[in-house]
Amino acid sequence: MLAREKSCILQKGADFNVNVRVHPCCTIEIEIPEQSQYLSPSLEQLQFKLCNQGMMLVVDQDDAENELHQELLLSREDAMELCKMINEVVEEHEELMSNL
């Protein structure tokens, strides 16, 4: 199992790149280089919400170190590919855990 990566372009305002890496242990990294922003929420802290302009990736990170609410507007195609990638990693992780 390897980490999977996807690059997307934010659909709102300036066209910023979003680099997403999903790790086999079901962690995720979201980087927006143009804004010097780096997020590392758990998968449970992510939601996808359908909207008119595309699909919103919502990060609600509320832990001892951070409290963060971030909304990233992605194209529907990018959001669906990202969602599929996350589901595949979760399924592989569950299969690996059940085999142990």
C-alpha positions in Angstrom: 0.0 0.0 0.0 1.4 3.4 -1.0 0.2 6.9 -0.4 -2.0 8.3 -3.1 -1.7 11.8 -4.4 -4.0 14.1 -6.3 -3.6 17.7 -7.4 -6.7 19.9 -7.8 -7.5 23.5 -8.5 -9.7 25.5 -6.2 -12.7 26.8 -8.1 -13.3 29.9 -6.0 -11.5 33.2 -6.4 -7.9 32.9 -7.6 -6.9 29.5 -9.1 -4.9 28.0 -6.3 -3.5 24.5 -6.5 -4.4 22.0 -3.8 -2.2 19.0 -3.3 -3.8 16.1 -1.5 -2.0 13.0 -0.2 -3.9 10.1 1.4 -1.8 7.7 3.4 -2.4 4.0 3.9 -3.0 4.5 7.6 -6.0 6.6 6.7 -4.4 10.0 7.3 -4.6 12.9 4.9 -2.5 15.9 4.0 -3.8 18.9 2.2 -1.4 21.6 1.0 -2.2 24.9 -0.7 1.3 26.2 -1.7 0.1 29.6 -2.9 -1.3 30.3 0.5 1.4 28.6 2.5 -1.3 26.5 4.0 -1.0 22.9 5.3 -3.8 20.8 6.8 -3.6 17.3 8.2 -7.1 16.4 9.4 -8.2 12.9 10.0 -10.6 11.4 7.5 -13.4 11.7 10.1 -12.9 15.5 9.9 -13.7 15.7 6.2 -17.0 16.2 4.5 -18.0 16.7 0.9 -21.0 19.0 0.2 -22.6 19.5 -3.2 -23.1 23.1 -4.2 -23.9 25.0 -7.5 -20.3 25.8 -8.4 -18.9 22.3 -7.7 -18.3 20.4 -4.5 -17.1 21.8 -1.2 -14.5 19.9 0.7 -15.1 20.9 4.3 -12.4 20.4 7.0 -13.6 20.6 10.6 -10.5 20.1 12.7 -11.2 20.5 16.4 -8.6 19.0 18.7 -6.4 20.0 21.6 -3.9 21.7 19.3 -6.1 23.2 16.6 -9.6 24.4 15.9 -10.1 24.9 12.2 -12.9 25.2 9.8 -11.8 25.3 6.1 -13.9 25.1 3.0 -12.3 24.3 -0.3 -14.4 24.5 -3.5 -13.4 21.8 -6.0 -14.8 20.8 -9.3 -17.2 18.0 -9.1 -14.9 15.8 -11.1 -11.9 16.4 -8.8 -14.0 15.9 -5.7 -15.4 12.6 -7.0 -11.9 11.4 -7.9 -10.7 12.4 -4.4 -13.6 10.7 -2.7 -13.0 7.5 -4.7 -9.3 7.6 -3.8 -10.1 8.0 -0.1 -12.6 5.1 -0.2 -10.1 2.9 -1.9 -7.5 3.7 0.8 -10.0 3.0 3.6 -11.0 -0.3 2.0 -7.4 -1.4 1.7 -6.7 -0.4 5.3 -9.7 -2.4 6.5 -8.7 -5.4 4.5 -5.1 -5.2 5.8 -6.4 -4.9 9.4 -8.7 -7.9 9.0 -5.9 -10.0 7.6 -3.7 -9.3 10.6 
